Amino acid sequence: MIKLSDVEKHPTIQAYIAQADANLGAMGFTEHGRRHIGLVSSIAHNILERLGYDERLADLAGIAGYLHDIGNCIGRVNHGAASALLVEPILRELGMPPEEVALILSAVGNHEEEVGEPVNEVAAALILADKSDVHRTRVRNPDLPTFDIHDRVNYAAVRSFLDVNEAEHLITLRITIETENTSIMEYFEIFLERMLMCRRAASYLGCEFKLKINEALLL
């Protein structure tokens, strides 16, 4: 049975991850390297585990979370589909059963808000995990006066936590924002589509999605 640790130590995957993050850094995007994919992997696994899904399904969500952004080593546009195409031969090489490979491909290929949908439990968990990672540590630009809107919003977010309440079938993204660095309106300007995608993903898992910024309920 292929585990996350098997995927993590594969040299080709590590090379793709490094190049993907380097590409996005050159384009001026926030961090998409080991910090981001490690966090997304952990959150995706925990979502399904907390909601009582099969442990293997949770493991696959963790693997999908680790692999979802490697397509950025080809290019930013349609990187979800590129990720799926890149990981398929590697997962087969590792000996993963075809039905599990297919599930991971469908998840990583559907995590972009422009084209993706929560087509299964793994995809839904990946979407929620990926879109909940907004935090100061993702900002690469050291020069605050030159921040673009993505830098400002991420830099202002000093805490973000995805709270899964299995008893109430409720998933809440809690974010603490320093409003002297950005406005809550700016957050919505760039993240509203992502939050609506999270709502669809939570609904697929039989849950309601809520967004709280500075403890104010906004969605």
C-alpha positions in Angstrom: 0.0 0.0 0.0 1.5 3.3 -1.1 1.9 5.8 1.7 2.6 9.6 1.7 6.1 8.9 2.8 6.7 6.9 -0.4 5.6 9.8 -2.4 7.5 12.4 -0.4 10.9 10.7 -1.0 10.5 10.1 -4.7 13.3 12.2 -6.4 11.2 13.1 -9.5 8.4 14.5 -7.3 10.9 16.5 -5.2 12.4 18.0 -8.4 9.0 18.9 -9.8 8.0 20.6 -6.4 11.2 22.6 -6.3 10.9 23.8 -9.9 7.2 24.6 -9.5 7.9 26.8 -6.5 10.8 28.4 -8.3 8.6 29.2 -11.3 6.0 30.9 -9.2 8.6 32.8 -7.2 9.9 34.2 -10.5 6.4 35.2 -11.5 5.8 37.0 -8.2 3.4 34.5 -6.6 3.3 33.6 -3.0 5.0 30.4 -1.6 3.8 27.1 -3.1 6.7 24.9 -1.9 7.1 22.4 0.8 5.4 24.5 3.5 2.3 24.9 1.5 2.0 21.4 0.2 2.8 19.9 3.5 0.1 21.9 5.2 -2.5 21.2 2.5 -1.6 17.5 2.7 -2.1 17.4 6.5 -5.4 19.4 6.4 -6.9 17.4 3.6 -6.2 14.1 5.5 -7.5 15.6 8.8 -10.8 16.7 7.2 -11.8 13.3 6.0 -10.5 11.7 9.2 -12.5 14.0 11.4 -15.6 13.4 9.4 -15.3 9.7 9.8 -14.3 8.6 6.4 -12.3 5.5 5.7 -8.7 5.9 6.8 -7.4 4.9 3.3 -9.5 7.7 1.7 -8.0 10.1 4.2 -4.5 8.9 3.2 -5.3 9.5 -0.4 -6.4 13.0 0.4 -3.1 13.6 2.0 -1.2 12.3 -1.0 -3.3 14.4 -3.3 -2.6 17.5 -1.2 1.1 16.9 -1.4 1.0 16.5 -5.2 -1.6 19.1 -6.2 0.7 21.9 -7.3 3.5 20.2 -9.1 2.0 21.1 -12.4 3.3 24.6 -11.8 6.7 23.4 -13.0 5.2 23.4 -16.5 3.1 26.6 -16.1 0.6 28.4 -14.0 -2.4 28.1 -16.3 -4.2 24.8 -15.9 -1.6 23.6 -13.5 -4.2 21.3 -11.9 -4.5 19.2 -15.1 -0.7 19.4 -15.6 -0.2 18.1 -12.1 -2.5 15.1 -12.8 -0.6 14.2 -16.0 2.7 14.5 -14.3 1.9 12.3 -11.2 0.1 9.5 -13.0 3.2 7.6 -14.3 4.9 8.1 -11.0 2.0 6.7 -9.0 1.9 3.7 -11.3 5.6 3.2 -11.0 5.2 3.1 -7.2 2.6 0.4 -7.6 -0.6 2.3 -6.6 -3.8 0.5 -7.7 -5.4 2.1 -10.8 -8.6 3.0 -8.9 -6.6 5.0 -6.3 -4.5 6.6 -9.0 -7.7 7.7 -10.7 -9.1 9.2 -7.5 -5.9 11.3 -6.9 -5.9 12.4 -10.6 -9.5 13.6 -10.3 -8.7 15.5 -7.1 -5.5 17.3 -8.2 -7.1 18.1 -11.6 -10.1 19.7 -9.9 -8.6 22.0 -7.3 -8.4 25.2 -9.3 -11.3 27.5 -8.7 -11.4 28.5 -12.4 -12.2 25.0 -13.6 -12.4 22.6 -10.7 -15.3 21.0 -8.9 -15.6 18.7 -5.8 -16.2 15.6 -7.8 -15.5 13.2 -4.9 -14.5 13.2 -1.2 -10.8 13.5 -1.9 -11.3 16.4 -4.3 -13.5 18.2 -1.8 -11.0 17.8 1.0 -8.2 19.0 -1.2 -10.2 22.1 -2.2 -10.9 23.0 1.4 -7.3 22.5 2.5 -5.8 24.4 -0.4 -8.1 27.4 -0.2 -7.7 27.8 3.5 -4.0 28.4 3.4 -3.8 32.2 3.6 -1.0 33.4 5.9 1.8 35.9 6.3 4.5 33.2 5.9 3.5 32.7 2.3 4.7 36.2 1.2 8.1 36.2 -0.5 8.4 39.9 -1.2 10.4 41.6 1.6 9.5 45.1 0.5 6.1 46.0 2.0 5.5 49.2 0.0 5.7 47.2 -3.2 3.1 44.6 -2.1 0.4 43.7 -4.6 -3.1 42.8 -3.3 -2.2 39.1 -2.9 0.9 40.1 -0.8 -1.1 42.5 1.3 -3.9 40.0 2.1 -1.5 37.1 2.9 0.8 39.3 4.9 -2.2 40.7 6.9 -3.4 37.1 7.8 -1.6 36.3 11.0 -3.7 33.2 11.8 -5.8 30.9 9.7 -7.4 27.7 10.9 -9.9 25.3 9.3 -12.2 24.1 12.1 -14.1 20.8 11.3 -17.0 20.2 13.7 -18.1 16.7 12.8 -21.0 16.7 15.3 -22.6 19.8 13.8 -21.5 19.0 10.2 -19.9 22.4 10.0 -16.6 23.5 8.5 -15.4 27.0 9.5 -12.4 28.9 8.1 -11.3 31.2 10.9 -8.8 34.0 9.8 -7.3 36.7 11.9 -6.4 39.8 9.8 -4.4 42.8 10.8 -6.6 45.4 9.2 -3.9 48.1 9.2 -2.2 46.1 6.4 -5.3 45.3 4.3 -9.1 45.6 4.4 -11.5 42.7 4.7 -13.0 43.9 1.4 -9.6 43.2 -0.2 -9.7 39.7 1.1 -13.1 39.2 -0.6 -11.9 40.9 -3.8 -9.4 38.1 -4.5 -10.8 35.2 -2.5 -14.6 35.2 -2.9 -14.5 32.7 -5.8 -12.3 30.4 -3.6 -14.7 30.7 -0.7 -17.7 29.8 -2.8 -15.7 26.8 -4.1 -15.1 25.8 -0.4 -18.9 26.1 0.2 -19.5 23.6 -2.7 -16.8 21.3 -1.3 -18.2 21.3 2.2 -21.6 20.6 0.8 -20.3 17.6 -1.0 -19.0 16.3 2.3 -22.5 16.9 3.9 -21.3 20.0 5.8 -22.1 23.7 5.9 -19.2 26.1 5.2 -18.7 29.3 7.2 -16.0 32.0 7.0 -15.1 34.1 10.1 -12.6 36.9 9.8 -11.6 38.5 13.1 -14.5 36.5 14.7 -17.1 38.2 12.4 -19.2 35.8 10.4 -19.0 36.8 6.8 -20.1 33.8 4.8 
